């Protein structure tokens, strides 16, 4: 009988997940086995946890049981026979998009958009466990100076970097509106700041998270709930009457998309990141896009490995401090508390980090205390 490990498993096609002792993953010849030091809860995990219509359709009951999670940092403890570049002892994170090297998009350098691309923790077992297995091709070797509680966040931080910089990286000296107050919007504020965006407007609903946005570097914090305020006029007023150069829509809501398009100046870039609950929306197509000469960009994933490279440099240089976005840290066993915190309204959480090994949690708590921070969940 093989060794067993703790894992958070989706067992049944209904809301919730369970902590179980399961067999250690068997690695394929092209895979490595990672001992998880930190892992973090993503919106995708919350969808699967809730077993919402998207996850029912995407994962399907017949693929259960499945281990949740995909954001991770840990150490390689075993490698398959065909693994050539990653070694035992390497400190790694995982690109979530398991790309197929022969997809047309991959051949064109758009690895994250391939037709046969699979997603970690969605199409296969994930990282909410003591160990997990990943193909060598999606391993990213981390800089040792980045502690596990930050290294696990490089995957969503990569989304923020891609959303902020877009395809042309042309942001320095420009104005940007970020609509949303979830963790990626908060990360994006910090990235925008580091990248030379000179006016950062954050539009959100949660007082708690907007305060984090301020600490990440937002110049203007705007309440999306107020009915008596014309947010579009406000942005125009502070941008010389033109509107913002760049708008990042991170909510997928009718209001966010509609206002976001109106806040954009003629010839600006509108980045579509938030997933709408209903794909069919009402927008002013003629004035908002065509006559405006707007550039529209959808963001799905990260540029492999361009954003990983930038994320590593942002973090290891100390230029970007993401610690304010970590609101909770728990032992893996306390995953229920983590999901509860991420679902609670009004929103008082951003990133929630889980630790399968108790000593890693303790070390992370000590590092956060050194920064004068005490994420909730500490015993
Ligand atoms: Zn994620």
Boltz pocket constraint, residues with backbone or C-beta under 6 A from the ligand:
constraints:
  - pocket:
      binder: B
      contacts: [[A, 42], [A, 43], [A, 44], [A, 70], [A, 71], [A, 155], [A, 156]]
      max_distance: 6.0
